[in-house]
Amino acid sequence: MKPELHFLHKYKPAAHKIWLHLLAGMVWLGVGIMLTAFSSRWLQPVETSTILLLILAGLVLAALIYFFGFSKLAQKNIRRIGAYGKERVCLFAFQEWKSYPLVAFMVSLGIYLRIYSPIPKPLLAVLYLGIGGGLFLASLHYFANAINLIKAQSVKA
């Protein structure tokens, strides 16, 4: 290995694969809760009958986003993490490297929508509830996989 690569490799934050699953689950869960919290604040001043319709729309959107998007992405990430040859992997490898620019774009878009969007906040709450709920549900895949890994390790021991 080249000396400059050895130097960088020495400082790579590596962790056991189970920590990648737990970190991914915590990140997805945390973002899901944050987005849901934004939506709940935006729905507080709305009439009760309208809130129920907006929440129902957000929950339906969350189910669709989970089923057609985030659950498949979580399973893909879980398979990719499991396929790593080494037991200790870079901590940031819980997402594909090409996903990080997309995450940065989504965060920027979210900030823009919260601050400058002409869309009324109660309608924006439906989108945030949908994405937040989808992330929340998909995070459970990571936690379930981590539990299965822990059980498998305890059987081996």
Phi and psi restraints in degrees (value plus and minus 20) as a CYANA .aco file:
   2 LYS   PHI     -83.7   -43.7
   2 LYS   PSI     126.3   166.3
   3 PRO   PHI     -77.7   -37.7
   3 PRO   PSI     -60.5   -20.5
   4 GLU   PHI     -88.7   -48.7
   4 GLU   PSI     -52.7   -12.7
   5 LEU   PHI     -92.0   -52.0
   5 LEU   PSI     -57.0   -17.0
   6 HIS   PHI     -82.1   -42.1
   6 HIS   PSI     -60.3   -20.3
   7 PHE   PHI     -79.9   -39.9
   7 PHE   PSI     -66.9   -26.9
   8 LEU   PHI     -87.6   -47.6
   8 LEU   PSI     -58.8   -18.8
   9 HIS   PHI     -82.9   -42.9
   9 HIS   PSI     -53.5   -13.5
  10 LYS   PHI     -83.3   -43.3
  10 LYS   PSI     -49.6    -9.6
  11 TYR   PHI    -122.2   -82.2
  11 TYR   PSI     -12.9    27.1
  12 LYS   PHI     -89.5   -49.5
  12 LYS   PSI     108.3   148.3
  13 PRO   PHI     -96.7   -56.7
  13 PRO   PSI      70.3   110.3
  14 ALA   PHI    -115.5   -75.5
  14 ALA   PSI     128.1   168.1
  15 ALA   PHI    -167.1  -127.1
  15 ALA   PSI     142.5   182.5
  16 HIS   PHI     -85.8   -45.8
  16 HIS   PSI     132.0   172.0
  17 LYS   PHI     -75.0   -35.0
  17 LYS   PSI     -55.1   -15.1
  18 ILE   PHI     -80.1   -40.1
  18 ILE   PSI     -53.0   -13.0
  19 TRP   PHI     -90.7   -50.7
  19 TRP   PSI     -49.0    -9.0
  20 LEU   PHI     -85.7   -45.7
  20 LEU   PSI     -61.7   -21.7
  21 HIS   PHI     -83.2   -43.2
  21 HIS   PSI     -65.0   -25.0
  22 LEU   PHI     -86.4   -46.4
  22 LEU   PSI     -61.0   -21.0
  23 LEU   PHI     -84.3   -44.3
  23 LEU   PSI     -65.0   -25.0
  24 ALA   PHI     -80.3   -40.3
  24 ALA   PSI     -65.1   -25.1
  25 GLY   PHI     -80.5   -40.5
  25 GLY   PSI     -63.0   -23.0
  26 MET   PHI     -87.1   -47.1
  26 MET   PSI     -60.4   -20.4
  27 VAL   PHI     -84.4   -44.4
  27 VAL   PSI     -70.0   -30.0
  28 TRP   PHI     -83.6   -43.6
  28 TRP   PSI     -61.3   -21.3
  29 LEU   PHI     -83.9   -43.9
  29 LEU   PSI     -66.1   -26.1
  30 GLY   PHI     -82.0   -42.0
  30 GLY   PSI     -63.6   -23.6
  31 VAL   PHI     -87.8   -47.8
  31 VAL   PSI     -58.8   -18.8
  32 GLY   PHI     -81.2   -41.2
  32 GLY   PSI     -63.4   -23.4
  33 ILE   PHI     -85.7   -45.7
  33 ILE   PSI     -61.6   -21.6
  34 MET   PHI     -81.6   -41.6
  34 MET   PSI     -66.4   -26.4
  35 LEU   PHI     -85.5   -45.5
  35 LEU   PSI     -58.5   -18.5
  36 THR   PHI     -85.9   -45.9
  36 THR   PSI     -57.2   -17.2
  37 ALA   PHI     -84.8   -44.8
  37 ALA   PSI     -62.1   -22.1
  38 PHE   PHI     -77.1   -37.1
  38 PHE   PSI     -67.4   -27.4
  39 SER   PHI     -84.8   -44.8
  39 SER   PSI     -57.6   -17.6
  40 SER   PHI     -86.8   -46.8
  40 SER   PSI     -55.4   -15.4
  41 ARG   PHI     -86.5   -46.5
  41 ARG   PSI     -57.8   -17.8
  42 TRP   PHI     -93.0   -53.0
  42 TRP   PSI     -41.2    -1.2
  43 LEU   PHI    -110.4   -70.4
  43 LEU   PSI     -33.0     7.0
  44 GLN   PHI     -77.1   -37.1
  44 GLN   PSI     -62.9   -22.9
  45 PRO   PHI     -99.7   -59.7
  45 PRO   PSI     -19.4    20.6
  46 VAL   PHI    -107.5   -67.5
  46 VAL   PSI     130.2   170.2
  47 GLU   PHI     -79.9   -39.9
  47 GLU   PSI     131.7   171.7
  48 THR   PHI     -78.5   -38.5
  48 THR   PSI     -66.2   -26.2
  49 SER   PHI     -84.1   -44.1
  49 SER   PSI     -57.2   -17.2
  50 THR   PHI     -91.9   -51.9
  50 THR   PSI     -57.9   -17.9
  51 ILE   PHI     -78.9   -38.9
  51 ILE   PSI     -64.9   -24.9
  52 LEU   PHI     -80.8   -40.8
  52 LEU   PSI     -61.1   -21.1
  53 LEU   PHI     -85.7   -45.7
  53 LEU   PSI     -62.4   -22.4
  54 LEU   PHI     -87.1   -47.1
  54 LEU   PSI     -59.7   -19.7
  55 ILE   PHI     -85.7   -45.7
  55 ILE   PSI     -62.6   -22.6
  56 LEU   PHI     -81.0   -41.0
  56 LEU   PSI     -63.5   -23.5
  57 ALA   PHI     -81.8   -41.8
  57 ALA   PSI     -62.0   -22.0
  58 GLY   PHI     -84.4   -44.4
  58 GLY   PSI     -59.0   -19.0
  59 LEU   PHI     -89.5   -49.5
  59 LEU   PSI     -59.2   -19.2
  60 VAL   PHI     -83.7   -43.7
  60 VAL   PSI     -63.6   -23.6
  61 LEU   PHI     -82.4   -42.4
  61 LEU   PSI     -60.7   -20.7
  62 ALA   PHI     -80.4   -40.4
  62 ALA   PSI     -63.3   -23.3
  63 ALA   PHI     -83.1   -43.1
  63 ALA   PSI     -62.4   -22.4
  64 LEU   PHI     -86.2   -46.2
  64 LEU   PSI     -64.7   -24.7
  65 ILE   PHI     -83.7   -43.7
  65 ILE   PSI     -61.3   -21.3
  66 TYR   PHI     -82.9   -42.9
  66 TYR   PSI     -73.4   -33.4
  67 PHE   PHI     -85.8   -45.8
  67 PHE   PSI     -64.4   -24.4
  68 PHE   PHI    -113.3   -73.3
  68 PHE   PSI     -31.5     8.5
  69 GLY   PHI    -149.4  -109.4
  69 GLY   PSI     -93.8   -53.8
  70 PHE   PHI     -88.5   -48.5
  70 PHE   PSI     -53.4   -13.4
  71 SER   PHI     -85.7   -45.7
  71 SER   PSI     -59.3   -19.3
  72 LYS   PHI     -87.6   -47.6
  72 LYS   PSI     -59.6   -19.6
  73 LEU   PHI     -86.5   -46.5
  73 LEU   PSI     -61.4   -21.4
  74 ALA   PHI     -83.2   -43.2
  74 ALA   PSI     -64.5   -24.5
  75 GLN   PHI     -83.0   -43.0
  75 GLN   PSI     -58.4   -18.4
  76 LYS   PHI     -83.3   -43.3
  76 LYS   PSI     -63.8   -23.8
  77 ASN   PHI     -84.7   -44.7
  77 ASN   PSI     -59.8   -19.8
  78 ILE   PHI     -83.2   -43.2
  78 ILE   PSI     -64.4   -24.4
  79 ARG   PHI     -83.5   -43.5
  79 ARG   PSI     -60.9   -20.9
  80 ARG   PHI     -84.4   -44.4
  80 ARG   PSI     -63.6   -23.6
  81 ILE   PHI     -82.8   -42.8
  81 ILE   PSI     -62.6   -22.6
  82 GLY   PHI     -84.7   -44.7
  82 GLY   PSI     -46.8    -6.8
  83 ALA   PHI    -100.3   -60.3
  83 ALA   PSI     -31.4     8.6
  84 TYR   PHI     -80.0   -40.0
  84 TYR   PSI     114.5   154.5
  85 GLY   PHI     -89.0   -49.0
  85 GLY   PSI     -56.0   -16.0
  86 LYS   PHI    -107.8   -67.8
  86 LYS   PSI     135.3   175.3
  87 GLU   PHI     -98.0   -58.0
  87 GLU   PSI     -54.1   -14.1
  88 ARG   PHI    -122.0   -82.0
  88 ARG   PSI     106.6   146.6
  89 VAL   PHI    -149.8  -109.8
  89 VAL   PSI     135.9   175.9
  90 CYS   PHI     -75.4   -35.4
  90 CYS   PSI     114.3   154.3
  91 LEU   PHI     -80.5   -40.5
  91 LEU   PSI     -49.7    -9.7
  92 PHE   PHI    -102.3   -62.3
  92 PHE   PSI     -20.0    20.0
  93 ALA   PHI    -102.4   -62.4
  93 ALA   PSI     -10.9    29.1
  94 PHE   PHI     -89.7   -49.7
  94 PHE   PSI     -38.8     1.2
  95 GLN   PHI    -137.8   -97.8
  95 GLN   PSI     133.0   173.0
  96 GLU   PHI     -84.6   -44.6
  96 GLU   PSI     127.5   167.5
  97 TRP   PHI     -82.2   -42.2
  97 TRP   PSI     -54.4   -14.4
  98 LYS   PHI     -92.3   -52.3
  98 LYS   PSI     -29.9    10.1
  99 SER   PHI    -101.3   -61.3
  99 SER   PSI     -41.7    -1.7
 100 TYR   PHI     -82.9   -42.9
 100 TYR   PSI     -61.4   -21.4
 101 PRO   PHI     -82.7   -42.7
 101 PRO   PSI     -55.9   -15.9
 102 LEU   PHI     -84.3   -44.3
 102 LEU   PSI     -61.5   -21.5
 103 VAL   PHI     -81.8   -41.8
 103 VAL   PSI     -63.5   -23.5
 104 ALA   PHI     -81.7   -41.7
 104 ALA   PSI     -61.0   -21.0
 105 PHE   PHI     -83.3   -43.3
 105 PHE   PSI     -64.1   -24.1
 106 MET   PHI     -83.9   -43.9
 106 MET   PSI     -60.4   -20.4
 107 VAL   PHI     -83.8   -43.8
 107 VAL   PSI     -65.1   -25.1
 108 SER   PHI     -82.0   -42.0
 108 SER   PSI     -63.1   -23.1
 109 LEU   PHI     -83.0   -43.0
 109 LEU   PSI     -60.5   -20.5
 110 GLY   PHI     -82.5   -42.5
 110 GLY   PSI     -62.5   -22.5
 111 ILE   PHI     -84.4   -44.4
 111 ILE   PSI     -64.0   -24.0
 112 TYR   PHI     -80.1   -40.1
 112 TYR   PSI     -66.0   -26.0
 113 LEU   PHI     -83.4   -43.4
 113 LEU   PSI     -59.3   -19.3
 114 ARG   PHI     -86.8   -46.8
 114 ARG   PSI     -55.9   -15.9
 115 ILE   PHI    -114.6   -74.6
 115 ILE   PSI     -64.7   -24.7
 116 TYR   PHI    -134.1   -94.1
 116 TYR   PSI     -24.2    15.8
 117 SER   PHI     -85.2   -45.2
 117 SER   PSI     115.8   155.8
 118 PRO   PHI     -98.2   -58.2
 118 PRO   PSI     -28.6    11.4
 119 ILE   PHI     -91.4   -51.4
 119 ILE   PSI     110.3   150.3
 120 PRO   PHI     -79.1   -39.1
 120 PRO   PSI     122.4   162.4
 121 LYS   PHI     -76.7   -36.7
 121 LYS   PSI     -59.4   -19.4
 122 PRO   PHI     -81.0   -41.0
 122 PRO   PSI     -55.4   -15.4
 123 LEU   PHI     -93.8   -53.8
 123 LEU   PSI     -57.0   -17.0
 124 LEU   PHI     -84.4   -44.4
 124 LEU   PSI     -49.9    -9.9
 125 ALA   PHI     -81.1   -41.1
 125 ALA   PSI     -54.1   -14.1
 126 VAL   PHI     -82.0   -42.0
 126 VAL   PSI     -66.4   -26.4
 127 LEU   PHI     -82.7   -42.7
 127 LEU   PSI     -66.1   -26.1
 128 TYR   PHI     -84.6   -44.6
 128 TYR   PSI     -59.8   -19.8
 129 LEU   PHI     -85.4   -45.4
 129 LEU   PSI     -59.1   -19.1
 130 GLY   PHI     -83.5   -43.5
 130 GLY   PSI     -69.2   -29.2
 131 ILE   PHI     -89.4   -49.4
 131 ILE   PSI     -64.0   -24.0
 132 GLY   PHI     -82.0   -42.0
 132 GLY   PSI     -63.3   -23.3
 133 GLY   PHI     -86.0   -46.0
 133 GLY   PSI     -59.7   -19.7
 134 GLY   PHI     -82.4   -42.4
 134 GLY   PSI     -62.7   -22.7
 135 LEU   PHI     -84.6   -44.6
 135 LEU   PSI     -63.4   -23.4
 136 PHE   PHI     -77.8   -37.8
 136 PHE   PSI     -69.8   -29.8
 137 LEU   PHI     -84.8   -44.8
 137 LEU   PSI     -61.6   -21.6
 138 ALA   PHI     -88.7   -48.7
 138 ALA   PSI     -48.4    -8.4
 139 SER   PHI     -81.5   -41.5
 139 SER   PSI     -47.2    -7.2
 140 LEU   PHI     -84.6   -44.6
 140 LEU   PSI     -47.3    -7.3
 141 HIS   PHI     -81.8   -41.8
 141 HIS   PSI     -63.6   -23.6
 142 TYR   PHI     -84.4   -44.4
 142 TYR   PSI     -63.8   -23.8
 143 PHE   PHI     -86.1   -46.1
 143 PHE   PSI     -61.2   -21.2
 144 ALA   PHI     -82.2   -42.2
 144 ALA   PSI     -60.6   -20.6
 145 ASN   PHI     -86.4   -46.4
 145 ASN   PSI     -60.1   -20.1
 146 ALA   PHI     -82.4   -42.4
 146 ALA   PSI     -61.4   -21.4
 147 ILE   PHI     -83.0   -43.0
 147 ILE   PSI     -62.4   -22.4
 148 ASN   PHI     -82.6   -42.6
 148 ASN   PSI     -58.7   -18.7
 149 LEU   PHI     -85.4   -45.4
 149 LEU   PSI     -61.1   -21.1
 150 ILE   PHI     -84.0   -44.0
 150 ILE   PSI     -63.1   -23.1
 151 LYS   PHI     -82.9   -42.9
 151 LYS   PSI     -61.7   -21.7
 152 ALA   PHI     -84.4   -44.4
 152 ALA   PSI     -58.6   -18.6
 153 GLN   PHI     -88.8   -48.8
 153 GLN   PSI     -56.5   -16.5
 154 SER   PHI     -91.4   -51.4
 154 SER   PSI     -49.4    -9.4
 155 VAL   PHI     -89.4   -49.4
 155 VAL   PSI     -58.8   -18.8
 156 LYS   PHI     -85.6   -45.6
 156 LYS   PSI     -54.0   -14.0
